[in-house]
Amino acid sequence: MKIKCVITDDEPMARKGLRGYIEKIDFLTLIGEFEDAVQLNTMLKTQQVDLIFLDIEMPEMTGLELLSNLTNPPKVIIVSAYERYALKGYEFDVVDYLLKPVSFDRFLKSVNRVHDLLQTEQKETNEYIFVKSDKQLKKVLFKDILFIESMENYVVIQTVSCKEVVYTTLKQLHESLPQDIFQQIHRSYIVNINQVNAIDGNQLNVKSYKMPVARNFRDEIYNLILKNRLINRK
């Protein structure tokens, strides 16, 4: 996981110190530095940021004033020379509050916390997908999907308990699914490899269903399924 971060501080030496720390952490990527909160606010309108290192006392707008105007801010670590703002900072749900001068050890603990939070959030959002079926947006858990079948401009998502007919293409839906779990086995089928019961010649058995495996997918799919089974047995 790469965490895209920005530094916002009106002190050049403070920015330099944080920049040096960021360069030592392989999961951090610095994508911008700003002298004030107004510049940061403009940048947030056009780019996605995962983490902000934010000073409080800056000209024109303080860091806390900026946070009060953001409806869905990224993760924030406040870096300030003043301890008196700490309580107010946590009211904005900041991840951490670092006092200047910041040691590398303290910095590392803080960014590790951000990494763990983002990883947990990513895992939670990667457990399901919403699809439009029967004029409703329905939540479908990845683990419940057996296979997906293409029907021209529609796909049928077969789950353990029902089927959902969705107006989309197989290719479009495949791009929204975890690629390590859902594999295309035929121009008309995508299968959840964790649901495969058996390999029967040129077919895969998934529960009571049988699906053909196209020749151009065969070696890769069979090797992947067998490898997955061996890993799960260890």
Sequence and secondary structure as in RCSB ss.txt:
>XXXX:A:sequence
MKIKCVITDDEPMARKGLRGYIEKIDFLTLIGEFEDAVQLNTMLKTQQVDLIFLDIEMPEMTGLELLSNLTNPPK
VIIVSAYERYALKGYEFDVVDYLLKPVSFDRFLKSVNRVHDLLQTEQKETNEYIFVKSDKQLKKVLFKDILFIES
MENYVVIQTVSCKEVVYTTLKQLHESLPQDIFQQIHRSYIVNINQVNAIDGNQLNVKSYKMPVARNFRDEIYNLI
LKNRLINRK
>XXXX:A:secstr
  EEEEEE S HHHHHHHHHHHHT TTEEEEEEESSHHHHHHHHTTS  SEEEE SS SSS HHHHHHT SS  E
EEEEES GGGHHHHHHTT SEEEESS  HHHHHHHHHHHHHHHHHHHHHHTTEEEEEETTEEEEEEGGGEEEEEE
ETTEEEEEESS EEEESS HHHHHTTS TTTEEEEETTEEEEGGGEEEEETTEEEETTEEEE  HHHHHHHHHHH
HHHHHHHH 
